Amino acid sequence: MPATTTPGSPFRTWWSRRPPTAGAAVMATGILSVGLHQTGYETLSRIALALACASWLALACDFTARLLWDRARWVKEAATPAALTAIAATTVLGTRFTALGWETLAKALLALAALLWPGLLIAVVRHWHPRMPGAVFLGCVATEGLAVLGATLAATEESAWLAHAALVLFWLGLVLYVIALTRFDPRQVVHGAGDHWVAGGALAISALAGSKLIAADSPRLYLWNDDDDTGALRTVTVALLVLDLAWYAALLIAEIARPRPRYDVRRWATVFPMGMTAAAALSIADAVDVSWLEAPGEVLLWVAVAAWLAVTAGAVWAYTHPGHKTAAEPGTSPGTDVRSTTQR
């Protein structure tokens, strides 16, 4: 007997069931736009930016609609780590807009993200517990996203106070990462559905924030007091990239050892760290004058593009086959055939 569906178009039915983790799709597409811009593929970058903006606007409308007319669901979802994808996605788009010279729009997005950040972060952190999936690192990602956008605008606007605020957020994000690491379930590396990659992606966006803070300094602003401060920031930034690459290698080996090919919406949280690692490597290559990082950074970027295409294909397939199970449901093992005994 076919499953019943709610009235309305298939798209509306599918969209109404969209989990908060869908915001990772905006993050993934937005960071690919940043990386493609860094490597000179401007046309592709703008196409990715247009897709990210369209998705962000749809999610923003959905966020607002639930806040106004479905408050119970909004409050419930706001306490989940995935809610922080709204902040991270907003800051990624703001960073790309700054590169286009659209500082006013980027400032508006920074203000919006900063307004949402404390309330959502507190709500999420209050519900942290042991043995959490990779989404627990989104507290770090959202905070470092604010640092990235703040530092980027500080360099453009020559604003010392904004750079110093970004520096505070940079260190706070690292503190949140350490705390999240104590809550992370390491078994997710082998059994995770996709968001376990955020364990490395959080380090990547932290490294990107560090590179933007280094780049924001200038003789006119003189942000950091002495060579020791600058040297410490450079050392931490490079160390974060090294740790991120170590996570990347470990997670990739785990994926090869235990393939998880079926589509899951949390796979967007795999693409984002891949793209962020590439963007961080490219940015650090410029900020600390390590030109040899550009080649591996570009290779990692195209790996992320390939992953984006694969996940997009999976998302399209899942939408066109709504009755088909695409990933293991909570509490079931991969490959389990879950059917009602009355249908056998």
C-alpha positions in Angstrom: 0.0 0.0 0.0 1.6 3.3 -1.0 2.5 5.8 1.7 0.2 8.8 2.0 1.6 12.3 1.5 0.5 15.6 2.8 -1.5 17.9 0.5 0.4 20.2 -1.8 3.2 20.0 -4.3 5.9 17.3 -3.9 8.4 20.2 -3.4 6.4 21.7 -0.5 6.1 18.3 1.1 9.9 17.6 0.7 10.7 21.1 2.0 8.5 20.9 5.0 10.5 17.8 6.1 13.8 19.5 5.5 16.0 19.2 8.6 18.1 22.1 10.0 21.3 20.4 8.7 20.2 21.6 5.2 21.9 24.9 6.0 25.2 23.1 5.4 24.4 23.1 1.7 24.6 26.9 1.7 27.9 26.7 3.6 29.3 24.2 1.2 28.3 26.1 -2.0 29.4 29.4 -0.6 32.9 28.2 0.4 33.3 26.7 -3.1 32.5 30.2 -4.5 35.2 31.6 -2.3 37.7 29.0 -3.3 37.0 29.4 -7.0 37.4 33.1 -6.7 40.8 32.6 -5.0 42.0 30.4 -7.9 40.7 32.8 -10.7 37.7 30.8 -11.8 35.4 33.8 -11.5 32.5 32.6 -13.7 32.2 29.4 -11.8 32.6 31.3 -8.6 29.7 33.6 -9.4 27.5 30.6 -10.5 28.2 29.0 -7.1 27.5 32.2 -5.4 24.1 32.6 -7.1 23.1 29.1 -6.1 24.2 29.7 -2.5 22.3 33.0 -2.4 19.1 31.4 -3.7 19.4 28.6 -1.1 20.2 31.1 1.7 17.1 33.2 0.8 14.9 30.2 0.8 16.2 29.1 4.2 15.9 32.6 5.6 12.2 32.7 4.6 11.7 29.3 6.1 13.5 30.3 9.3 11.3 33.4 9.6 8.1 31.6 8.8 8.7 29.0 11.5 9.6 31.7 14.0 6.3 33.5 13.4 3.9 30.6 12.8 5.5 27.4 14.1 7.2 28.6 17.2 7.3 25.2 18.9 9.3 23.6 16.1 11.5 26.7 15.8 12.5 26.5 19.5 13.1 22.8 19.3 15.4 23.2 16.2 17.1 26.2 17.6 18.6 24.1 20.4 20.2 21.7 18.0 23.8 22.2 16.8 22.6 22.3 13.2 20.9 25.6 13.9 24.3 27.3 13.9 24.6 26.6 10.2 22.5 29.7 9.7 25.3 31.8 11.2 28.1 30.1 9.4 26.3 30.2 6.0 25.6 34.0 6.5 29.3 34.7 7.3 30.5 32.7 4.3 28.3 34.7 1.9 29.4 37.9 3.6 33.1 37.0 3.0 32.4 36.4 -0.7 30.5 39.7 -1.0 33.4 41.5 0.5 35.7 40.2 -2.3 33.1 41.6 -4.8 33.4 45.0 -3.2 29.9 44.8 -1.8 30.9 45.9 1.7 27.6 47.4 2.7 25.8 44.0 2.1 28.6 42.2 3.8 28.3 44.5 6.9 24.6 43.8 7.0 25.2 40.1 7.0 27.8 40.4 9.7 25.4 42.4 11.8 22.7 39.7 11.2 25.0 36.9 12.1 26.3 38.7 15.2 22.7 39.3 16.3 21.8 35.6 16.0 25.1 34.2 17.3 24.8 34.6 21.1 21.3 33.3 21.5 21.7 30.3 19.3 25.1 29.5 20.7 23.9 29.5 24.3 20.8 27.4 23.4 23.0 24.9 21.6 25.8 24.7 24.2 23.3 24.1 27.0 22.2 20.9 25.3 25.7 19.5 24.7 26.3 16.0 26.1 28.8 13.2 25.8 29.0 11.1 22.6 27.7 13.7 20.2 28.1 13.6 16.4 30.3 16.0 14.4 27.7 18.7 14.4 28.9 19.6 18.0 31.8 21.5 16.3 29.4 23.9 14.7 29.7 26.1 17.7 33.4 26.7 16.7 32.5 27.0 13.0 29.8 29.7 13.7 32.2 31.7 15.9 35.1 31.4 13.5 32.8 32.4 10.7 32.2 35.7 12.4 36.0 36.1 12.9 36.6 35.4 9.2 34.1 38.0 8.0 35.1 40.5 10.7 38.8 40.2 9.8 38.0 40.4 6.1 35.9 43.6 6.5 38.6 45.0 8.9 41.2 44.8 6.1 38.9 46.4 3.6 37.6 49.2 5.9 40.9 49.6 7.8 39.0 49.2 11.0 41.2 48.3 14.0 38.3 47.7 16.4 36.7 45.2 14.1 40.0 43.3 13.7 40.5 43.1 17.4 36.9 41.9 17.9 37.6 39.2 15.2 40.8 38.2 17.1 38.7 37.7 20.3 36.3 35.5 18.4 39.2 33.6 16.8 40.5 32.6 20.3 37.0 31.9 21.6 36.3 29.6 18.6 39.4 27.6 19.5 38.2 27.3 23.1 34.8 26.0 21.8 36.6 23.5 19.6 38.5 22.0 22.6 35.3 21.7 24.6 33.4 20.2 21.7 36.2 17.7 21.2 35.6 16.3 24.7 31.9 15.8 23.7 32.6 14.3 20.3 32.0 10.6 19.8 35.1 9.3 18.0 33.2 6.3 16.7 31.6 8.8 14.3 34.7 8.7 12.2 33.8 5.2 11.2 30.0 5.3 11.5 29.1 9.0 10.9 26.6 10.0 8.2 28.6 13.0 7.0 28.7 15.6 9.6 31.7 13.9 11.3 33.9 15.8 8.8 33.1 19.0 10.7 35.7 17.9 13.2 38.3 18.8 10.7 36.3 21.6 9.0 36.2 23.6 12.2 40.0 23.7 12.3 40.0 24.7 8.6 37.8 27.7 9.2 39.9 28.6 12.3 43.0 28.5 10.1 41.2 30.7 7.5 40.3 33.2 10.3 43.9 33.3 11.4 45.1 34.0 7.8 42.5 36.8 7.5 43.7 38.4 10.7 47.3 38.2 9.5 46.3 39.8 6.2 44.3 42.5 7.9 47.4 44.0 9.5 49.1 46.9 7.9 51.5 49.8 8.8 48.5 52.1 9.0 46.5 50.0 11.4 49.4 48.3 13.3 47.0 45.8 14.8 49.5 43.6 16.6 51.8 45.0 19.2 55.1 43.4 18.2 56.8 40.7 16.1 56.1 38.1 18.8 52.3 38.7 18.5 52.5 38.4 14.8 54.7 35.3 15.0 52.4 33.6 17.5 49.4 34.2 15.2 51.3 32.9 12.2 52.4 29.8 14.2 48.9 29.0 15.5 47.4 29.5 12.0 49.8 27.2 10.3 49.4 24.6 13.1 45.7 24.7 12.7 46.1 24.0 9.0 48.4 21.0 9.7 45.9 19.6 12.2 43.1 20.1 9.7 45.0 18.2 7.0 45.7 15.4 9.5 41.9 15.2 10.2 41.3 15.3 6.5 43.6 12.3 5.9 42.2 10.3 8.8 38.6 10.9 7.7 39.3 10.1 4.1 41.0 6.8 5.1 37.9 6.0 7.2 35.6 6.7 4.3 37.7 4.3 2.1 37.8 1.6 4.7 34.1 1.8 5.4 32.3 3.3 2.4 29.0 5.1 3.0 27.7 5.8 -0.5 24.0 6.4 0.1 22.8 9.9 0.2 22.2 11.7 3.5 21.5 15.4 3.9 24.4 15.5 6.4 26.8 14.8 3.4 26.7 18.6 2.8 28.6 18.8 6.1 31.3 16.7 4.4 31.6 19.0 1.3 31.9 22.1 3.5 35.1 21.0 5.3 36.6 19.9 2.1 36.0 23.2 0.5 37.1 25.1 3.6 40.3 23.2 3.8 41.1 24.2 0.2 40.2 27.9 0.9 42.3 27.9 4.1 45.3 26.5 2.3 45.0 29.1 -0.5 44.5 31.9 2.0 47.4 30.9 4.2 49.7 30.6 1.1 49.1 34.2 0.4 49.0 35.5 4.0 52.3 33.9 5.2 54.0 33.9 1.7 54.1 30.1 1.3 53.5 29.9 -2.4 53.9 26.1 -2.7 50.6 25.7 -0.8 48.7 27.0 -3.8 49.0 23.8 -5.8 47.7 21.4 -3.2 45.1 24.0 -2.2 43.8 24.0 -5.8 43.8 20.2 -6.0 41.8 20.1 -2.7 39.4 22.6 -4.2 38.6 20.4 -7.2 38.2 17.4 -4.9 35.6 19.5 -3.0 33.9 20.4 -6.3 33.6 16.8 -7.2 32.2 16.0 -3.8 29.7 18.8 -4.3 28.5 17.4 -7.6 28.2 13.9 -6.1 26.1 15.2 -3.2 24.0 17.4 -5.5 23.2 14.3 -7.6 22.3 12.4 -4.5 20.0 15.2 -3.4 18.3 15.3 -6.8 17.8 11.6 -6.7 16.4 11.7 -3.2 13.9 14.4 -4.3 12.8 12.5 -7.4 12.5 9.2 -5.4 10.7 10.4 -2.2 9.6 6.9 -1.2 13.0 5.5 -1.3 15.2 5.2 1.8 18.5 6.9 1.1 20.3 6.5 4.4 20.1 4.6 7.6 17.5 5.8 10.0 18.4 6.6 13.6 18.7 3.4 15.5 19.1 1.1 12.5 22.2 -0.2 10.9 23.1 0.6 7.3 21.5 -1.7 4.9 18.7 -2.8 7.3 15.4 -3.4 5.5 12.9 -1.7 7.6 9.3 -2.7 6.8 6.1 -3.1 8.6 5.3 -6.8 9.4 1.8 -6.1 8.1 3.3 -5.5 4.6 5.2 -8.8 4.4 
